[in-house]
């Protein structure tokens, strides 16, 4: 159910997950990296920002943008003839 909601949210905003929404393992690994990175940054180690960034990327590696014509809310112009102006 959660995966369906995530896929619907991404589709509403013009994105899709190639191969389907990532499984629980990718979300857990990403979350652990983010929490560990934040802990490092709080402790004064700025390299923890790299762990935070990588942790955010892990579950989103398969997220891709839909082509412009396929995005929600985008419709081709109905005006016939050459462009005006």
N, C-alpha and C positions, 0 to 999 in steps of 0.2 A: 504494500500500500504506500509506503514512504517512497519507494523507487518510482512509483507511478506519479506521485505528487511532484517529485523532483523533475521528472521528465516533462510533465505538463508545465511546470514553472519555466523551465528552460525554453520550451517551445513557444510559450506566450511571449517571450522576449527575443525570439528569433535565433535561438541556439538549439543544438541537438548533441546528444552523446553518441559518437560513432561506436557501434558495438553494444549499445545499451548503457544504462546508468551503472556506474561502477558498483561493485559489491561491497559488503561490509568490511572486508579486509583493507581495501584501499582507504576507506574513510577512517578506519581506526589507525592505520599507519600514519596518515596525514595528520590526524588529531594529536597523536603522540609526538610527532615532530614539532608541531606548533607549540604544544605545551612545554616540551623540553627547550625549545628555542626561546620562548618567553621567559622561562626560568633562568636561562643563561644570560639573557639581556638584563633581567632584574639583578642578577649577580654581578653585572658589570662587564660581561663578555659580549662584545658587540658582534662577534661571529655568529651568535645565536640568531641574528636576523636572517642569515642564510638558511638556517634550519626552519625558521618560520615560513620563509618564502617557498622553500622546497616542500614543506608540509602542506601548504595551500595548493601547490601544483599537483601533488600526487593524485588526489581523486579527480582532478579536473583535466588530466592529460588528454582525455578523449572528447573533450567539449569543443565543438566546432560551430562556426557561424553558418546559418542558412544562406543560400544565395538571395540577393536582394528581392527578386521577384517572388520568392517563396515565403518571405517574412510576413508575419501577421500585420495587417493594416496597410500594406503596400499594394497599391492597385495601379495598373497602367493607365495612362491618360486616354480618355475617350474622344479626344478632339481629333478630327480628321484634317488632313492638309499639312502644309509645312509649318514649322514653328513660327510664332509671331514675336516680333520684337527683337 
